[in-house]
Amino acid sequence: MLSRPTIVDARNCGPVLAVVLRAFEGGGAQRDMILLVNALAARGVQIVILCLRGDGPLRDLLDPSIAVVEVPGAKIRYAVPGLRRLIRDLAPAAIVSSEAALNLCTLIAVHTLPRHNRPKLIWREVGSPSIAQHRDPYAQNRVAYRILRYLYRYADRIVALTEGARRDLRENFAVPDDVIAPMLTNAVIPQETAARLARWDGESGREPGLIVSVGRLSPEKDQRTLIRAVAMLPADLPWRLAIVGDGAERAVLEAFVRDLGLTDRIVFTGQVADPFAVMMRARVAVCASVYEGLCNAIIEALACGTPVVSTNCPYGPFEILQGGRFGALTPVGDARAMAKAIAAALRQTPDRAALRARGFDYTAVRAAERFLEIMGGLDVLPAQPSGPLAVASAS
């Protein structure tokens, strides 16, 4: 783990890129943003993080060289004035935010500045917009999506994690193609984890019959279908299920497991600091989601050479698994089809090298390289190699 970074005086930062975060907590969208800025900082980008709250379990992941400034107000509904002042004083070349409500907040803060003081505005679309506007677990994001459908055109770039999200934005939100920048990768695997996995033989520590599902315990993740699926597995097939994560649905799901008489085979672990350690033990990883922006858990499993069974939900799983080439895809909500795919995966011998190679398409280093290309297309990178991006320019 990296040491805890120090909050610094914003006036001394002089960043090229400002990153808006709600807090150092949450799921994949928050974790991969931190891994991305770490990789960008390693390439020489001067970054400041503007956060509504400076605490949270993901704080220790942040490179201590990256400046952190807390936005006055602490909550999104109070944050715009303080965020606007910080953006004005810091004068970053570009600013990026990721969640719908934060995107709206950042848009207001940026566009109420004088035109000559505005940074380039980059939004990361980490969800499936058409679905998330109705089913996002956070009410403020659902409301924000419905407002943003009229405001997407005011962003300088919208970074889409998947081709499906790009189509969604273009066809259903009238976002011009030249505004959307597809990443088609993500900062899921940090460099130190990549090195650790490269040293591992791919088999040591595996637990026979262990099925793992990692994700927020929330309706859109649909762990209920997963539980129904494992209850249908053949009686002669040994298995155990670890449901990793926490959320509002935990008590309901635990009660469902008790009702099915499966408490001896299904365990709820809560959140874990290192999802790769869990995937290295698993025999099969399962995603039962109704929709996904990308699904980092699938990538984490592949990077560990762990076979994947996933619903064919919008949009990430189909693209990551390349239509079933690197894992099984089943219809959303179909417990019987999922049970059949899990049983097959438990009985087969996987090509771990092929799975790991696919997972390694999603390293923080690759994501940083792509994000630098996007920033370069906005003319926000220094032209001279002596500037903040000297490392990136020279590599």
C-alpha positions in Angstrom: 0.0 0.0 0.0 1.1 3.6 -0.7 1.5 5.9 2.2 -1.3 8.4 3.0 -1.0 11.5 0.9 -1.0 15.0 2.4 -3.6 17.6 1.7 -1.8 20.6 0.2 -2.4 24.3 -0.5 -4.3 24.4 -3.8 -2.5 27.6 -4.8 0.8 25.8 -5.0 -0.3 23.0 -7.3 -0.3 24.4 -10.8 -1.9 21.3 -12.2 -2.4 20.3 -15.8 -5.4 18.1 -14.8 -7.9 18.5 -12.0 -9.9 15.4 -11.0 -13.2 15.7 -9.2 -14.0 12.8 -6.8 -16.9 12.5 -4.3 -14.7 10.6 -1.8 -12.1 7.9 -1.6 -14.7 5.2 -1.4 -17.1 3.4 -3.8 -16.7 0.8 -6.5 -14.9 0.4 -9.8 -15.5 3.9 -11.0 -13.7 5.4 -8.0 -11.0 2.8 -7.8 -10.0 2.9 -11.5 -10.0 6.7 -11.4 -7.4 6.6 -8.7 -5.3 4.0 -10.5 -5.5 6.1 -13.7 -4.3 9.3 -12.0 -1.5 7.3 -10.4 -0.4 6.1 -13.8 -0.7 9.6 -15.3 1.4 11.0 -12.4 4.0 8.4 -13.2 4.1 9.7 -16.7 4.8 13.3 -15.4 1.3 14.8 -15.4 0.8 17.3 -12.7 -2.6 16.4 -11.0 -4.7 17.7 -8.2 -7.7 15.8 -6.8 -10.7 17.9 -5.7 -12.8 15.8 -3.4 -15.9 16.5 -1.5 -14.6 14.3 1.4 -10.9 13.4 1.9 -11.5 10.2 3.7 -12.3 6.6 2.7 -10.8 3.2 2.2 -9.4 4.0 -1.3 -7.3 6.9 0.0 -4.3 4.7 0.7 -4.2 3.6 -3.0 -3.4 7.2 -4.1 0.2 8.1 -5.1 1.4 10.4 -2.3 2.9 12.8 -4.8 -0.6 13.7 -6.0 -2.1 16.8 -4.4 -5.5 16.5 -2.7 -7.8 19.4 -1.9 -11.1 19.2 -0.1 -14.0 21.1 -1.7 -15.9 23.2 0.8 -19.5 21.9 1.3 -18.8 18.2 1.7 -22.0 17.2 -0.2 -22.7 17.5 -3.9 -25.7 19.9 -3.4 -23.5 22.4 -1.6 -20.3 21.9 -3.6 -20.7 24.1 -6.6 -19.5 27.5 -5.2 -16.4 26.0 -3.5 -15.6 23.9 -6.6 -15.9 26.9 -8.8 -13.5 28.9 -6.6 -10.9 26.1 -6.6 -11.1 25.7 -10.4 -10.7 29.5 -10.8 -7.7 29.6 -8.4 -6.0 26.5 -9.7 -6.6 27.2 -13.4 -6.0 23.6 -14.6 -5.8 23.0 -18.3 -8.5 20.3 -18.0 -10.8 18.9 -15.4 -12.3 15.4 -15.4 -15.2 13.9 -13.4 -16.9 10.5 -13.5 -20.3 10.2 -11.8 -23.5 11.7 -13.3 -24.2 14.0 -10.3 -20.6 15.1 -10.1 -20.5 15.7 -13.9 -23.5 18.0 -13.5 -21.9 19.8 -10.6 -18.6 20.2 -12.4 -20.4 21.5 -15.6 -22.1 24.2 -13.6 -18.8 25.2 -11.8 -16.9 25.4 -15.1 -19.5 27.2 -17.2 -20.2 29.9 -14.6 -16.5 31.0 -14.9 -15.5 33.6 -17.5 -14.9 31.9 -20.8 -11.1 32.7 -20.7 -10.8 31.0 -17.3 -12.5 27.7 -18.2 -10.6 24.5 -18.3 -11.4 21.8 -20.9 -14.2 19.7 -19.5 -13.9 15.9 -19.7 -16.6 13.6 -18.5 -16.0 9.9 -18.0 -19.2 7.9 -18.8 -18.8 4.9 -16.5 -22.3 3.6 -16.8 -24.8 2.6 -19.4 -26.6 5.9 -19.7 -30.1 4.8 -21.0 -30.4 2.2 -18.3 -28.6 4.1 -15.5 -31.0 7.1 -15.7 -33.7 4.8 -14.4 -31.7 2.2 -12.4 -28.6 3.8 -10.9 -28.6 2.9 -7.2 -28.1 6.6 -6.3 -31.1 8.9 -6.7 -29.0 12.0 -7.3 -27.3 10.2 -10.3 -30.7 9.2 -11.7 -31.9 12.8 -11.6 -28.6 14.0 -13.0 -28.7 11.7 -16.0 -32.1 13.0 -16.9 -30.8 16.6 -16.8 -27.5 15.8 -18.6 -29.3 14.4 -21.7 -29.7 18.1 -22.6 -26.3 19.1 -21.5 -23.8 16.5 -22.8 -23.0 18.9 -25.7 -21.3 21.3 -23.3 -18.5 18.8 -22.5 -15.3 19.1 -24.5 -14.9 15.3 -24.4 -17.0 12.5 -23.1 -14.8 9.4 -22.4 -16.8 6.2 -23.0 -15.4 3.0 -21.5 -17.2 0.8 -24.1 -18.3 0.9 -27.6 -21.9 0.2 -26.4 -21.8 3.3 -24.2 -20.6 5.3 -27.2 -23.5 4.1 -29.3 -25.9 4.8 -26.5 -24.6 8.4 -26.2 -24.8 9.0 -29.9 -28.2 7.4 -30.6 -30.1 8.2 -27.4 -28.5 11.4 -26.1 -27.7 13.1 -29.5 -24.0 13.4 -28.5 -21.9 14.1 -31.6 -19.3 11.5 -32.6 -16.4 14.0 -32.4 -17.2 14.7 -28.7 -17.1 11.1 -27.7 -13.7 9.5 -27.0 -13.8 5.7 -26.6 -11.2 4.4 -24.1 -11.8 0.7 -24.9 -9.5 0.0 -21.9 -9.5 0.9 -18.2 -7.1 1.3 -15.3 -8.0 -1.9 -13.6 -4.6 -3.5 -13.1 -1.9 -1.4 -11.4 1.7 -1.9 -12.3 2.6 -3.6 -9.0 -0.3 -6.0 -9.3 0.7 -6.8 -12.9 4.2 -7.7 -11.6 2.8 -9.8 -8.8 0.6 -11.8 -11.2 3.5 -12.3 -13.6 5.5 -14.0 -10.8 2.6 -16.3 -9.9 2.2 -19.7 -11.5 -1.5 -19.3 -11.9 -2.4 -22.4 -9.8 -1.0 -22.0 -6.3 -3.7 -21.2 -3.8 -6.6 -22.2 -5.9 -9.5 -23.6 -3.9 -11.4 -26.4 -5.6 -15.1 -25.6 -6.2 -14.8 -21.9 -5.2 -17.1 -19.6 -7.0 -16.6 -15.9 -6.5 -18.7 -12.9 -7.3 -17.4 -9.4 -6.6 -19.5 -6.3 -6.6 -21.8 -3.9 -4.7 -24.8 -5.7 -3.1 -27.4 -3.7 -5.1 -30.4 -4.6 -7.3 -28.6 -3.9 -10.5 -25.9 -6.5 -9.6 -28.7 -9.1 -9.3 -26.9 -11.5 -6.9 -30.3 -13.1 -6.3 -30.1 -14.7 -9.7 -26.6 -15.9 -8.9 -27.8 -17.5 -5.7 -30.7 -19.2 -7.5 -28.2 -20.4 -10.1 -25.9 -22.1 -7.6 -28.8 -23.7 -5.9 -29.5 -25.5 -9.2 -26.0 -26.9 -9.6 -25.8 -30.7 -9.8 -25.8 -32.5 -6.5 -22.6 -34.3 -7.2 -20.7 -31.1 -8.0 -18.8 -29.7 -5.0 -19.0 -25.9 -4.8 -18.9 -23.0 -2.5 -19.8 -19.4 -3.3 -18.1 -16.3 -1.9 -20.1 -13.1 -2.4 -17.6 -10.2 -2.0 -18.8 -6.7 -1.4 -21.4 -4.8 0.6 -24.5 -2.7 0.1 -28.1 -2.1 0.8 -29.2 -5.6 -0.4 -27.0 -7.6 2.0 -29.6 -8.4 4.6 -32.2 -9.4 2.0 -29.7 -11.6 0.2 -28.6 -13.2 3.5 -32.2 -14.0 4.3 -32.7 -15.5 0.8 -29.7 -17.8 1.4 -31.1 -18.9 4.7 -34.5 -19.6 3.2 -32.7 -21.8 0.6 -30.8 -23.7 3.3 -27.4 -22.7 1.8 -25.7 -21.0 4.6 -23.1 -23.7 4.8 -22.1 -23.1 1.1 -22.5 -19.4 0.6 -20.6 -16.8 2.5 -20.8 -13.0 2.5 -17.3 -11.6 3.0 -18.0 -7.8 2.9 -15.6 -5.6 1.1 -12.0 -6.6 0.5 -9.1 -4.4 -0.1 -7.5 -6.6 -2.7 -9.9 -8.2 -5.2 -7.1 -9.9 -7.0 -6.2 -12.0 -4.0 -9.8 -13.3 -4.1 -9.7 -14.0 -7.8 -6.4 -15.9 -7.4 -8.2 -18.4 -5.1 -11.3 -18.8 -7.3 -12.2 -21.6 -9.7 -14.9 -19.5 -11.4 -15.9 -15.8 -11.2 -19.5 -14.8 -11.9 -21.1 -11.5 -12.8 -25.0 -11.6 -12.7 -25.6 -7.9 -13.4 -28.6 -6.4 -15.2 -26.3 -3.7 -16.7 -22.6 -2.7 -16.3 -20.6 0.3 -17.4 -17.6 -2.1 -17.9 -17.3 -4.6 -15.0 -13.9 -4.4 -13.5 -14.5 -7.7 -11.6 -14.5 -9.6 -14.9 -11.1 -8.0 -15.9 -9.7 -8.8 -12.4 -10.7 -12.5 -12.9 -9.3 -12.7 -16.4 -6.0 -11.2 -15.3 -5.7 -14.0 -12.7 -6.5 -16.6 -15.3 -9.9 -17.3 -13.6 -12.8 -18.5 -15.9 -15.7 -16.1 -16.1 -19.5 -16.6 -16.4 -21.4 -13.4 -16.9 -24.8 -12.2 -18.0 -24.8 -10.7 -21.5 -25.9 -7.3 -20.1 -25.2 -3.8 -21.5 -22.4 -3.1 -22.2 -19.1 -4.2 -20.7 -19.2 -8.0 -20.4 -19.8 -8.8 -24.0 -17.0 -6.5 -25.1 -14.5 -7.7 -22.5 -15.3 -11.4 -23.2 -15.4 -10.7 -26.9 -18.8 -12.2 -27.4 -18.0 -15.4 -25.5 -14.4 -16.0 -26.7 -13.0 -15.4 -23.2 -15.9 -16.5 -21.0 -19.5 -17.7 -21.0 -22.4 -15.2 -21.6 -25.9 -16.0 -20.4 -29.2 -14.1 -20.6 -29.9 -11.5 -17.9 -32.0 -13.0 -15.1 -31.8 -16.6 -16.4 -30.7 -18.6 -13.4 -30.9 -22.0 -15.2 -28.6 -20.9 -18.0 -26.2 -19.4 -15.5 -26.2 -22.7 -13.5 -25.4 -24.7 -16.6 -22.5 -22.3 -17.6 -21.1 -22.4 -14.0 -21.2 -26.2 -13.9 -19.4 -26.4 -17.3 -16.7 -23.9 -16.1 -16.1 -25.9 -12.9 -15.6 -29.1 -14.9 -13.4 -27.7 -17.7 -9.6 -27.0 -17.7 -9.2 -23.4 -18.6 -6.5 -21.9 -20.9 -5.2 -19.6 -18.2 -2.6 -18.0 -20.4 -5.2 -16.8 -22.9 -7.4 -15.5 -20.1 -4.6 -13.6 -18.5 -3.4 -12.1 -21.7 -6.9 -10.7 -22.3 -7.1 -9.3 -18.8 -3.8 -7.5 -19.3 -5.4 -5.4 -22.0 -6.8 -3.4 -19.1 -3.7 -2.2 -17.2 -3.3 1.3 -15.7 -0.3 1.9 -17.9 -2.4 1.3 -21.1 -5.3 3.4 -19.8 -2.9 6.3 -19.1 -1.5 6.1 -22.6 -5.0 6.3 -24.1 -6.0 9.1 -21.7 -2.9 11.1 -22.7 -4.0 10.7 -26.4 -7.4 12.1 -25.4 -5.9 15.1 -23.6 -3.5 15.7 -26.5 -6.5 15.9 -28.8 -7.8 18.8 -26.7 -4.6 20.7 -26.9 -4.1 20.8 -23.2 -0.7 19.2 -23.0 2.4 21.4 -22.9 4.2 21.8 -26.2 7.7 21.8 -24.7 9.4 18.8 -23.2 10.5 20.9 -20.2 6.9 21.2 -19.1 4.9 19.1 -16.7 4.6 16.3 -19.2 8.4 16.0 -19.9 8.4 12.4 -18.9 5.5 11.5 -21.1 6.9 13.5 -24.1 10.2 11.8 -23.9 8.8 8.2 -23.7 
